[in-house]
Amino acid sequence: MRADFETTRHAWSFLTNHLQVLLCIARDPNIRLRDIAALVGITERAAQNIVADLVDDGYVSRTRVGRRNEYEVNGDLSLRHPNATGVTVGGLLEVLESSADDEPLEPVPIAHQSGNGTAPSDRRGPTPSLQVAYPR
């Protein structure tokens, strides 16, 4: 009976796609959108939209270097949610960095999506842990 319950439940994660993208950028400031999408388990278009959100709101700055982008996380900004008043992006990244294990990241397979830019709802199992290399 437990297996039936688990297969009918909606898959979800504590870490939003925006946070997972931010973690990817903090870990590798030269990361490509293609690699972000593969690691988070979203489409490249969704990754592009999320990075644009983070840049527009000042959480990330983007600099063009040749044919690539270089990103920098603004760790001094506070989180947007009223329940997280006083918590900075840098503080959150430090907490997540301290709990990350040493296993390499693996891309998440993408199932067929409805085109709304969200992660696939039929993905099962734990979300891969992301390691953060946030400069201090």
C-alpha positions in Angstrom: 0.0 0.0 0.0 2.9 2.4 0.7 4.2 1.9 -2.9 0.8 2.9 -4.3 0.8 6.0 -2.2 4.3 7.0 -3.3 3.5 6.6 -7.0 0.4 8.8 -6.9 2.1 11.6 -4.9 3.3 14.7 -6.7 7.1 15.0 -6.8 8.4 18.1 -5.1 11.6 19.4 -3.6 12.5 21.8 -0.8 14.9 23.7 -3.1 13.2 25.7 -5.8 14.5 25.8 -9.3 15.6 29.4 -8.7 17.7 28.3 -5.7 19.2 25.3 -7.6 20.2 27.6 -10.5 21.7 30.0 -8.0 23.7 27.1 -6.5 25.0 26.1 -9.9 26.1 29.6 -10.6 27.8 30.0 -7.1 29.6 26.7 -7.7 30.8 27.6 -11.2 30.7 31.3 -12.3 31.5 30.2 -15.9 28.8 27.6 -16.1 26.8 27.3 -19.4 23.0 27.5 -19.4 23.0 24.0 -21.0 24.9 22.7 -18.0 22.6 24.5 -15.5 19.6 22.9 -17.2 21.1 19.4 -17.1 22.0 19.7 -13.4 18.7 21.1 -12.3 16.5 18.9 -14.5 14.8 21.8 -16.5 14.9 22.9 -20.1 17.5 25.4 -21.3 14.7 27.9 -21.9 13.6 27.6 -18.2 17.2 28.0 -17.1 17.5 31.1 -19.3 14.4 32.6 -17.8 15.5 31.8 -14.2 18.9 33.4 -14.8 17.2 36.4 -16.3 15.0 36.7 -13.1 18.1 36.5 -10.9 20.0 39.1 -12.9 16.9 41.4 -13.1 16.5 41.3 -9.3 20.2 41.9 -8.6 21.0 38.5 -7.1 23.4 37.7 -10.0 25.4 39.9 -12.3 26.3 38.7 -15.8 29.4 39.8 -17.7 30.0 38.8 -21.3 33.5 37.3 -21.8 34.1 36.5 -25.4 31.3 34.1 -26.4 30.5 33.0 -22.9 28.9 34.6 -19.8 30.6 34.9 -16.4 28.3 35.2 -13.4 28.8 36.6 -9.9 26.4 36.0 -7.0 25.5 39.1 -4.9 25.6 37.4 -1.5 24.7 40.6 0.4 21.0 40.7 -0.8 18.3 39.5 1.5 15.9 36.7 0.5 12.6 37.9 -0.9 10.2 36.1 1.3 8.9 37.9 4.4 9.6 34.9 6.6 13.3 35.1 5.6 13.8 38.7 6.7 17.5 39.3 7.5 18.7 36.1 5.8 21.1 36.9 3.0 21.7 34.9 -0.2 25.4 34.5 0.9 24.3 33.1 4.3 22.0 30.6 2.7 24.7 29.5 0.3 27.1 29.1 3.1 24.7 26.8 5.0 24.0 24.8 1.9 27.8 24.6 1.1 28.6 23.4 4.6 26.2 20.5 4.2 27.1 19.5 0.6 28.9 16.1 0.3 31.9 15.5 -2.0 30.2 13.5 -4.7 30.2 15.0 -8.2 27.0 16.4 -9.6 25.1 14.3 -12.1 22.7 15.7 -14.7 19.0 15.0 -14.1 17.2 13.4 -17.0 14.4 15.5 -18.4 11.0 13.9 -19.1 8.6 15.3 -21.6 7.3 18.6 -20.4 4.2 20.6 -21.0 6.2 23.6 -22.1 5.5 25.7 -19.0 9.2 25.8 -17.9 8.8 23.8 -14.8 10.6 20.7 -13.7 9.1 17.4 -14.7 6.4 16.2 -12.3 7.1 12.5 -12.9 10.7 12.6 -11.6 11.1 10.3 -8.6 13.7 10.0 -6.0 15.8 12.6 -4.2 17.0 15.7 -5.9 20.8 15.5 -6.4 22.8 17.4 -3.9 24.5 20.5 -5.3 27.9 21.5 -4.1 28.6 25.2 -3.6 31.9 26.9 -4.0 30.9 30.4 -2.8 33.8 32.9 -2.6 34.3 34.3 0.9 
